[in-house]
Structure formats: C-alpha cells, structure tokens
Amino acid sequence: MLEVASQVIRFSLALWVGGTLVAVLAAPLLFREIPSRDLAGRIFGELLRRFEAVKQLLSLLLVLAVFAELEITRVLGGRSFVAGAAIFVAVATNVYLAMVVRPRLGYMREKVGSFDEAPPENAWRVRFNRLHRRSTWVLVLGWISAAVALAAHP
C-alpha cells in the first residue's frame, strides 16, 4: 500500500509539473500566432480551465495518497515534511486559481467586452491585467511547489 501511495504521488506531481510546463510554453505562442486577443484568450482560457480540472483530480489523489502514507508510516519529518508542505502549497494554489481567480477574471473579461477593441487604459482591462499577473505568479508558485515536492518526495 505504501508503494502504491508513493507512486500515485510521483505520478500526480509529474503530470502537474509537465502540464504546467506545456501551458507556460503554449501561452506566448497562442497569443503571438492568433491575431485576435479575444480568440486567443478564449482558446487558452479553455485549455487552462481543462487543465485546472485535471489538477483538481490530481489534488484529490495527492491528498489521499499523502494521508495514506502518513497513516502507514506515521512519520512527518525531513524530506517527507518538505514534500508534504510543497504539496499543500501546490494544492492551495490550484484551489485559489480555480475558485477565486478564474471566476473574477471571467467577470472582468465580460466587463471589458473585446480586448481587441478596448483601449489599454480601460478600467476593467487594467483590473483584468493586474489580476492576470497575480494568477500567473500563483500558477508558477504551484508549479515550483509541485516540482519541489517531486524532488523531495522520499
């Protein structure tokens, strides 16, 4: 059982890290190659929404596997503590992005109307850009946390 839990953790973290890498690499390409910011945003937003759903499943698997490991080993220290803390941060970033940031970005996107037509100084576009920058930092924090957990997991 311990080996199964450990493999579930490694698999989930590897998918998380690799999937985030693909998203980080795809975003600039999509926005550079698709002439309409509205269309690029809709396509990339849907990709992120789907990846967040995958990360929700990965989060559940991670939490269950960590609890299973703790139940079996009853050890919370050293590398296990670092990995557990990093998993907690990764899961928390995903919950925050999916439950708080993404709905707010959607609301602001509606208020802007068209990013192709709205001027850069549009108040809703300014708010959107500020929250988008925060969401990017939170995504990267989750990515780094998952990578640290993957490296630190015993």
C-alpha positions as CSV (number, residue, x, y, z in Angstrom):
1,M,0.0,0.0,0.0
2,L,2.9,2.4,0.8
3,E,4.4,1.8,-2.6
4,V,1.1,2.5,-4.3
5,A,0.6,5.8,-2.4
6,S,4.2,6.8,-3.3
7,Q,3.7,6.1,-7.0
8,V,0.4,8.0,-7.0
9,I,2.2,11.0,-5.5
10,R,5.0,10.8,-8.0
11,F,2.7,10.3,-11.0
12,S,0.4,13.2,-9.9
13,L,3.3,15.6,-9.3
14,A,4.9,14.7,-12.6
15,L,1.7,15.4,-14.5
16,W,1.3,18.6,-12.6
17,V,4.8,19.8,-13.4
18,G,4.7,18.7,-17.1
19,G,1.2,20.0,-17.7
20,T,2.2,23.4,-16.3
21,L,5.3,23.5,-18.5
22,V,3.1,22.9,-21.5
23,A,0.8,25.7,-20.5
24,V,3.6,28.1,-19.9
25,L,5.2,27.3,-23.3
26,A,1.8,27.4,-25.2
27,A,0.6,30.8,-23.9
28,P,3.1,33.1,-25.7
29,L,2.8,31.0,-28.9
30,L,-1.0,31.2,-29.0
31,F,-1.1,35.0,-28.3
32,R,1.6,35.6,-30.9
33,E,0.2,33.4,-33.7
34,I,-3.5,34.2,-33.3
35,P,-4.3,37.7,-34.4
36,S,-7.3,38.3,-32.2
37,R,-6.6,38.6,-28.5
38,D,-10.2,37.7,-27.8
39,L,-9.9,34.4,-29.7
40,A,-6.5,33.6,-28.3
41,G,-7.9,34.3,-24.8
42,R,-10.9,32.1,-25.3
43,I,-8.8,29.2,-26.6
44,F,-6.1,29.5,-23.9
45,G,-8.7,30.1,-21.2
46,E,-10.5,26.9,-22.1
47,L,-7.2,25.0,-22.1
48,L,-6.4,26.4,-18.6
49,R,-9.9,25.5,-17.4
50,R,-9.5,21.9,-18.5
51,F,-6.0,21.7,-17.0
52,E,-7.4,23.1,-13.7
53,A,-10.0,20.3,-13.7
54,V,-7.2,17.8,-14.2
55,K,-5.3,19.5,-11.4
56,Q,-8.4,19.2,-9.1
57,L,-8.3,15.4,-9.7
58,L,-4.5,15.4,-9.1
59,S,-5.1,17.4,-5.9
60,L,-7.5,14.9,-4.6
61,L,-5.2,12.0,-5.5
62,L,-2.3,13.8,-3.8
63,V,-4.2,14.5,-0.6
64,L,-5.5,10.9,-0.4
65,A,-2.0,9.4,-1.1
66,V,-0.3,11.7,1.4
67,F,-2.8,10.7,4.1
68,A,-2.3,7.1,3.2
69,E,1.4,7.4,3.6
70,L,1.1,9.2,6.9
71,E,-1.3,6.5,8.2
72,I,1.2,3.8,7.2
73,T,4.5,5.4,8.2
74,R,3.4,7.7,11.0
75,V,6.4,9.8,10.0
76,L,6.2,13.6,9.3
77,G,9.7,14.9,9.2
78,G,12.7,15.5,7.0
79,R,12.1,15.1,3.3
80,S,8.5,13.9,3.9
81,F,7.7,17.2,5.6
82,V,9.2,19.3,2.8
83,A,7.3,17.2,0.2
84,G,4.1,17.4,2.2
85,A,4.4,21.2,2.7
86,A,5.1,21.7,-1.0
87,I,2.1,19.5,-2.0
88,F,-0.1,21.6,0.3
89,V,1.1,24.8,-1.4
90,A,0.6,23.4,-4.8
91,V,-3.0,22.2,-4.0
92,A,-3.8,25.6,-2.4
93,T,-2.6,27.5,-5.4
94,N,-4.9,25.4,-7.6
95,V,-7.9,25.9,-5.4
96,Y,-7.3,29.6,-5.3
97,L,-6.9,29.8,-9.1
98,A,-10.0,27.7,-9.8
99,M,-12.3,29.0,-7.1
100,V,-11.3,32.7,-6.8
101,V,-9.1,34.0,-9.6
102,R,-10.7,32.3,-12.7
103,P,-14.3,33.5,-11.8
104,R,-13.1,37.0,-11.2
105,L,-11.1,37.0,-14.5
106,G,-14.3,35.8,-16.3
107,Y,-16.3,38.6,-14.8
108,M,-13.7,41.2,-15.7
109,R,-13.4,39.8,-19.2
110,E,-17.2,40.3,-19.6
111,K,-16.9,43.9,-18.4
112,V,-14.1,44.7,-20.9
113,G,-16.1,43.4,-23.8
114,S,-13.5,43.0,-26.5
115,F,-9.8,43.1,-25.8
116,D,-9.3,43.7,-29.5
117,E,-11.3,47.0,-29.2
118,A,-10.9,48.1,-25.6
119,P,-8.1,50.7,-25.1
120,P,-5.3,49.7,-22.7
121,E,-6.4,52.3,-20.2
122,N,-9.9,50.8,-19.9
123,A,-10.5,50.4,-16.1
124,W,-11.7,46.8,-16.4
125,R,-8.9,45.9,-18.7
126,V,-6.4,47.4,-16.2
127,R,-8.0,45.4,-13.4
128,F,-8.0,42.2,-15.6
129,N,-4.3,42.7,-16.4
130,R,-3.4,43.2,-12.7
131,L,-5.3,40.0,-11.6
132,H,-3.9,38.1,-14.6
133,R,-0.4,38.9,-13.5
134,R,-1.2,37.7,-10.0
135,S,-2.7,34.5,-11.5
136,T,0.5,33.9,-13.4
137,W,2.6,34.2,-10.3
138,V,0.3,31.9,-8.4
139,L,0.4,29.3,-11.2
140,V,4.2,29.5,-11.2
141,L,4.2,29.1,-7.4
142,G,2.1,26.0,-7.7
143,W,4.4,24.7,-10.5
144,I,7.5,25.3,-8.4
145,S,5.9,23.7,-5.3
146,A,4.9,20.6,-7.3
147,A,8.5,20.4,-8.6
148,V,9.9,20.7,-5.1
149,A,7.5,18.1,-3.8
150,L,8.5,15.7,-6.7
151,A,12.2,16.2,-5.9
152,A,11.8,16.0,-2.1
153,H,9.4,13.0,-2.0
154,P,11.3,10.1,-0.4
